[in-house]
Amino acid sequence: MHASRILGVDFTSAPRPRKPITIASGALHAGRLRVSAVDEARSFAEFDAVLAQPGPWIGGFDFPFGLPGELLATLGWPHAPQGGMTGWARMVRHLEAMPRAEMVAAFRAWCDARPAGAKFAHRATDLRAGSSPSMKWVNPPVSFMLQAGAPRLLAAGVTVPGLQTGDPQRIALEAYPGMLARAVVGRASYKSDARAGATLERESARRAIVHAITRGLPLGLPVELPAALRDACIDDASGDRLDAVLCAAQAAWAWQRRDQGFGLPDRIDPVEGWILTAPHAPVPGTRADAAGR
């Protein structure tokens, strides 16, 4: 397969004109990612049409693909292969059919029964990447993104390495732009959807991130941006355009490692998934470290 297109997707669980799904697209040339455009999908129908586009393409998608195995087992939700379906597909279809309020009630009950400081269940990859637990329903509600996004990947018939075999010409991988941003600006905030959040400090942070990725940091993969797109990534206070570009950079990094499993660990929990470019080594002092995951 020759990856003629690299995609980066900044996702939202409720796309609309004022908050669309943002999609960066480009191609690899001589070890550099050339981003040619950043487009918008203002509805799920438009997003589904993007997923249905013939390959070859590989995309990094900014939403969680799975839930912690511990959580699924405790709740008694489907998570093991059965009847020719993968455990991931069974979990995704279960979530798709579940009313959001019912899902939140189950997660809330889990958290209420847990001690302070250990309320949420974590995927192994969340601990490595420093991302929000995929079961979280507030600040940010990433479980809503999982419930809205994963069924669309399944329905589109794409390949999700480690989770689901589909069309080998269309490859979807979980991305997390915040991890790359932190490698450049630390914990400094670089985006906000609130109008009051459009501060000079955040603009400066976005500028630093854009400058870093054009020099190849932190992935060793230079990103080329047309001048107008570079300025748009800096000017967009929501960070959506920049996040889409960062997701595309992660997808390009994975394509460079396609012969090594796209840079993913040799073993991935088949219902949890893995975030691109997240370290493989366990985080010291965590449950995953103790279990040797």
N, C-alpha and C positions, 0 to 999 in steps of 0.2 A: 504493500500500500504506500502510495506517495501522498503525504498530507499536503494538499494544495491550499487548504484553509485552516487557519488557527482562529478559534473563537474564544472570547472571554465574556462571561455573562454575569452581570450584577442583577440579582433576582429580587423580586418582591412578591409577596403572597397575594397582593391585591393590585395588579397593574391597572393603570388609568392614565389619562393624558398628563396629569400633573406629577405622577410618579410611575413612569413606565419601567419595564424591564429593559436594561441597557446592555447592548451587545457590541463588543469590539470585534473587529475581524482584521486578519492580516495574513502574512505568510512568512516562512523562514527563508532567508537568503544568506548564504555564507556565514551561518552561525549568528545571524542577527534577525530579530523579529521586526518586520516592517508592518506597522499597523496602518491600514489604509482608510478605515472608517469606523465610526461609532454610531450605531443605529438604535432605534427604539421600537419595542413591541408594547403597544398600549393596551393590549388585551391578551388573554390566554390563547385566543384563536391565532393571533399574529405570532405568538411565541411557539405554538405547536407547529405552525408553518415553517419556522426556522428549523426546528428539530427534524422535520420531514424532508428538508432539502437533501438531495442526493449527496453522498460523500464523493471523494474522501474529505473528511474533516475531523478535527479533534478539538474538544472544547473543555474549558474549565468553568464550572458552574458554582456560584457562590451561594450554596445552601446545603444543609446537611443531607446526606444520602441515607443515613441509617440511625438507629437508636441503640443504646447500650444493651448488650445481651442480657445483663443482669436484670435490667428493668423489664425487658420483654418476658423473661422467664418468670419473674415474680408476678407480673400482671396476667400471665397465662395467654398472652397474645401470640399468634402464629409466628414462628421464627425458625422452623426447621423444614428441610426439603420434604415435599410430599406430592404424590401424584404427578411427578414430572415437573413440578414447580420448585424453583429455588426457595430457600428460606427467605431471601430478600424479597422476592416477588410476592410471597404470601404475606409478609409483613406490610408491604406497600399497599396491596389490595385491601388489607384489613384497615389500614389507616384511611385509605380513600373512602371507604364505606362508612366510616365513623363520623358522626356529627362532631364538630369542633368542640362544642361544650362538653361532650362526653369525654373526649380526649383530655381536655384540660382538667376535668374533674378527676380523672384517673391519675394524672401527673400530680395534681394538688394533694390527693390522698397519699401518694407515695412520699411526697416531701413532708407532709404533716406528721408522718410516722417516723421520720428520720431525726437524728439529733442535730442540734445547732452546729453549723459549720460543715455539715455533710448532708445537706438537704437533697442535692441533685445527684442523679446517677450520671457518670461520665463515660463516654467512649474512650478507648485508649488513645485514639488520635486527637481528641479534644485536649487531653492532658499534654500531649506533645506540642500541639500547635498553639495552645493558649486561647482556644476558641470557646465560645459559650456552649454549655451543655445542649445537646440537640433536643432535649426534652423541654427546654425553657420556653415558656409561653408569654413572658413579658421582658422588655428591656434587654435584649431584643427578642421578639417572639419567633425564634428560629424554628420551633416545632411547627408553626403555621406554614413556614416556607418549605419544610420537609413534606408536610401533608399536601401542599399544592404542587411542588416540583417533582418529587420522586415518581408519582403516578404518571406524569407526563413523559418522563424518560422511559418508563416501562411500556407505556402505550405506543411510544414512537419506535420501539424495537431497536434502540441503540445498544451498543455494547458498553457495559459498565464494568471495567476490569475488577476482578475479584468478587463481584456481586452477581452479574448477569451477562450471559453471552447473547449477543444480538448481531446486528449488522456490523461486520468488521470494518466497514468503510465509514462508520459514524461512531465515534468514541467519546463518551462523556465521563469526566473525572471531577471529583469534588475539589474545589479551590477555596482559598480563604485569603483575600487580599490584605486583611488586617495584619497577617503575619509578616508579609513583605514590608508593609508600611512601618511596622514597629522596628524592623531591622534597620530602618533609616532614621526615623524620628523618635524612636523609643515610645513612651506612652503618651506623647503629645497628641492631642486631638487634631485631626486634619479634615473633619467633615461634620456637617450637621444639617438635618432637614429643616430645622427651624430657621425662620428668617433672621432672628436675632443671633443665630449661630454663625453668620457670615462675617467672621472676624478677620482682622489682618494676621493674627497669629496662625489661624487655620490655613489661610491662603499661603503664608510663608512655609508652613509644613508641606502643603501640596506641592509647592514649587521645589522644595528640597527633594521630595519623593520623585518628581518628574526628572529632575536633574540627575538623581542617582540611577534611575533605571535606564536613562539614555546612555550612561557610562557603563552599564552592565551590572550594576549592583542591585540587589544582593545575590543574584542567581548566577552571575557570570555570563549573562545573556543580554547584550545590548538591545534596547528597544528604540526603533526609529519611529518618530512621530512627525507628520506634517506640521508646519508651524501653526496653522489654525487649530489643529487638534491638540497640540501641546498647550496652546493658550486656553483652549476650552477646558482641558483637564485641570488647569490651575484655577480658572475662573469659576468653575462649577462648585459652589459651596456645599452641595449635597455629597460630593465625592463620588457620585455614581459613574461618571465617565472615567475617572481615574481608577476606580475599583474594577471596572470592566477591562481596562487595559492591563491591570495587574493580574487579573484572572487569565487573560490571554498569555501573559508572560509565563505563568505557571503551566499552562497547557503546552506552550512551546518547549519549555524545559522538559516536560514529560515526553513529548515527541522525540526529543533528542535522545531519550533513554528508552525508546520503545523496545529495544532488544534486551533490556534489563527490566522488563515488567513495568515500563513507564516510570521508573524510579520509586515504585511502591515497595513496601516490605515484602519479603518472600511469603510471609503468612499474614493474611488479613482476615479479621473476623468477618464471616460472610453475611452478617446483617448489620454490622457497625460501619464498615467501609473505612476509607482512609483519606486524609486531606493531603493534596499534593504539596511536596517540599517540606512537609512536617518531619522533624527528626524521627528516626526509627528507634533510638535508644529509649528505654523507660525513663520517666521523670523520677529522680531519686526521692524516696520517702512516700511514694504513692502506692495505692493498691496494685496498680499495674506493675510497678517495680517489684513488689513483694511476690507477685504471681509469676514474674518473669515473662510477661507478655511482650 
